[in-house]
Amino acid sequence: MKVKMSRISVCEKSCFLLKATQEHLLVIGLGSVFLGAGVLLMFFGWTSASWLLGVIGFSFFSFIVFFWGMTLPWAIPDSYDALVIKKYGLNISATVMNKRIEVHSYQEKTGNGFNTIEEKQYAIDYEYTFYKTFKNTFYVYNLVLFDKVEIGIQIPIRILKTAPQKSNARIVKMGLDLGFTRKESN
């Protein structure tokens, strides 16, 4: 069976990229403010011969460049892929292979001691076949929905025919199939 390749126009790719970037405008906007403040502080430090202002400005500048470098290169392409899959994807079924609760904890200083904060993420691993077998993971935020999903059941996913390794779980559809409302499935 041959996969029909559909071409995405440059205009549509640009629209997807713009929408993917818009999802991260807060990070980009606040980062731009810090970047501008850093440049201004470096400029005033250079012109007034105040090395402290220059160091503070360079710290602002370096932090934002590092932060953007660590977050945006994966966040924007991930959003772009999700938009393309949503528009051009193919609905298929996958099998739940594993479930796990990932616990991330940290300590927060309180008045006279420390308070341990735990954040839990509910991960579901799935496997599907589209000419070849692929594996992926998604997260749900509702513990009751997570508990209802059993290993071995079929869940709805959406894949990109031209790049079947890229897939997204259809979480709302899965929740509806398991008897939850649309609101409970989000």
C-alpha positions as CSV (number, residue, x, y, z in Angstrom):
1,M,0.0,0.0,0.0
2,K,1.4,3.3,-1.0
3,V,1.0,6.5,1.1
4,K,-0.4,9.4,-0.8
5,M,2.0,12.4,-0.1
6,S,0.2,15.7,0.1
7,R,2.2,18.8,-0.2
8,I,1.8,21.7,2.2
9,S,2.1,25.1,0.6
10,V,4.7,27.6,1.8
11,C,1.9,29.9,2.8
12,E,0.3,27.3,4.9
13,K,3.6,26.3,6.5
14,S,4.1,29.9,7.3
15,C,0.7,30.1,8.9
16,F,1.4,27.0,11.0
17,L,4.8,28.5,12.1
18,L,3.1,31.8,13.0
19,K,0.4,30.0,15.1
20,A,3.1,27.8,16.8
21,T,5.1,30.9,17.6
22,Q,2.0,32.7,18.9
23,E,1.6,30.0,21.5
24,H,4.9,31.1,23.1
25,L,4.5,34.9,22.9
26,L,4.6,35.3,26.7
27,V,8.1,33.7,26.8
28,I,9.2,35.6,23.8
29,G,7.7,38.9,25.0
30,L,9.0,38.8,28.6
31,G,12.4,37.5,27.3
32,S,12.5,40.5,24.9
33,V,12.0,42.9,27.9
34,F,14.8,41.2,29.8
35,L,17.0,41.2,26.7
36,G,16.4,44.9,26.1
37,A,17.1,45.7,29.8
38,G,20.3,43.7,29.6
39,V,21.5,45.6,26.5
40,L,20.6,48.9,28.1
41,L,22.4,48.1,31.3
42,M,25.5,47.0,29.3
43,F,25.4,50.2,27.3
44,F,25.1,52.4,30.4
45,G,27.8,50.3,32.1
46,W,30.1,50.8,29.0
47,T,29.5,54.6,28.7
48,S,29.6,55.4,32.4
49,A,32.6,53.1,33.0
50,S,30.5,51.3,35.7
51,W,31.6,47.7,35.4
52,L,28.8,46.6,37.8
53,L,26.1,47.8,35.5
54,G,27.8,46.0,32.6
55,V,28.0,42.7,34.5
56,I,24.4,42.9,35.5
57,G,23.3,43.8,32.0
58,F,25.4,40.9,30.6
59,S,23.8,38.6,33.1
60,F,20.3,39.6,32.0
61,F,21.3,39.2,28.4
62,S,23.1,35.8,28.9
63,F,20.2,34.4,31.0
64,I,17.6,35.1,28.3
65,V,19.7,33.8,25.5
66,F,20.3,30.6,27.5
67,F,16.6,30.3,28.4
68,W,15.4,30.8,24.9
69,G,18.1,28.4,23.6
70,M,16.9,25.7,26.0
71,T,13.1,26.1,25.5
72,L,12.2,27.6,22.1
73,P,14.0,25.1,19.8
74,W,11.9,22.2,21.0
75,A,8.7,24.1,22.0
76,I,7.9,25.8,18.7
77,P,8.6,22.7,16.5
78,D,6.4,20.6,18.8
79,S,3.6,23.1,18.5
80,Y,4.1,23.2,14.7
81,D,3.9,19.4,14.5
82,A,0.7,19.3,16.6
83,L,-0.9,21.8,14.3
84,V,0.1,19.9,11.1
85,I,-1.1,16.6,12.7
86,K,-4.4,18.2,13.7
87,K,-5.1,19.4,10.1
88,Y,-3.6,16.6,8.0
89,G,-3.5,13.7,10.4
90,L,-5.0,10.3,10.0
91,N,-7.1,8.8,12.8
92,I,-6.0,5.3,13.8
93,S,-6.0,3.2,17.0
94,A,-3.1,2.4,19.3
95,T,-2.6,0.0,22.1
96,V,-1.8,1.1,25.7
97,M,1.5,-0.6,26.6
98,N,2.3,1.0,30.0
99,K,1.1,3.5,32.5
100,R,3.2,5.3,35.1
101,I,3.0,8.2,37.5
102,E,6.0,10.5,37.4
103,V,6.6,12.3,40.7
104,H,8.6,15.4,40.7
105,S,9.3,16.9,44.0
106,Y,11.1,19.9,45.4
107,Q,11.5,21.7,48.7
108,E,10.2,25.2,49.2
109,K,11.5,27.3,52.1
110,T,8.8,28.4,54.5
111,G,9.0,30.6,57.6
112,N,11.1,28.3,59.8
113,G,11.6,25.2,57.7
114,F,11.0,23.5,54.4
115,N,7.8,22.3,52.7
116,T,8.1,19.5,50.2
117,I,6.0,20.0,47.1
118,E,5.1,17.0,44.9
119,E,3.9,17.4,41.3
120,K,2.5,14.3,39.6
121,Q,2.3,13.6,35.9
122,Y,0.2,10.7,34.6
123,A,2.0,9.2,31.6
124,I,0.6,6.6,29.2
125,D,2.8,4.8,26.8
126,Y,1.3,3.5,23.6
127,E,2.3,1.5,20.5
128,Y,0.8,1.6,17.0
129,T,1.6,0.2,13.6
130,F,1.6,2.1,10.3
131,Y,3.8,0.0,8.0
132,K,6.2,-0.2,11.0
133,T,5.7,-0.2,14.7
134,F,6.1,3.1,16.6
135,K,5.9,4.0,20.3
136,N,5.0,7.2,22.0
137,T,3.9,8.7,25.3
138,F,1.2,11.2,26.3
139,Y,0.2,12.8,29.6
140,V,-3.3,13.2,31.1
141,Y,-4.0,15.5,34.0
142,N,-7.1,13.8,35.4
143,L,-6.2,10.9,37.8
144,V,-9.7,9.4,37.4
145,L,-9.3,9.2,33.6
146,F,-5.7,7.8,34.1
147,D,-7.0,5.1,36.4
148,K,-9.8,4.2,33.9
149,V,-7.3,3.6,31.1
150,E,-6.1,-0.1,31.2
151,I,-3.1,-1.6,29.7
152,G,-4.0,-3.4,26.4
153,I,-7.0,-1.3,25.5
154,Q,-7.2,0.5,22.1
155,I,-7.1,4.3,22.2
156,P,-7.6,6.8,19.4
157,I,-4.6,8.6,18.1
158,R,-3.8,10.8,15.1
159,I,-0.7,10.4,13.0
160,L,0.9,12.2,10.2
161,K,0.9,9.9,7.1
162,T,4.1,11.3,5.7
163,A,5.9,11.1,9.1
164,P,4.1,8.3,11.0
165,Q,6.5,8.5,13.9
166,K,4.8,11.8,14.8
167,S,1.5,11.1,16.6
168,N,-0.8,12.7,19.1
169,A,-3.2,10.9,21.4
170,R,-6.8,12.1,21.0
171,I,-7.4,12.5,24.7
172,V,-10.9,14.0,24.6
173,K,-12.1,11.2,22.2
174,M,-10.5,8.6,24.5
175,G,-12.2,10.1,27.5
176,L,-15.6,10.2,25.7
177,D,-15.1,6.5,24.7
178,L,-14.4,5.7,28.4
179,G,-17.6,7.4,29.6
180,F,-16.3,10.8,30.6
181,T,-17.6,14.2,29.6
182,R,-15.7,16.4,27.3
183,K,-14.8,18.7,30.2
184,E,-13.6,15.8,32.4
185,S,-11.4,14.5,29.5
186,N,-9.3,17.7,29.2
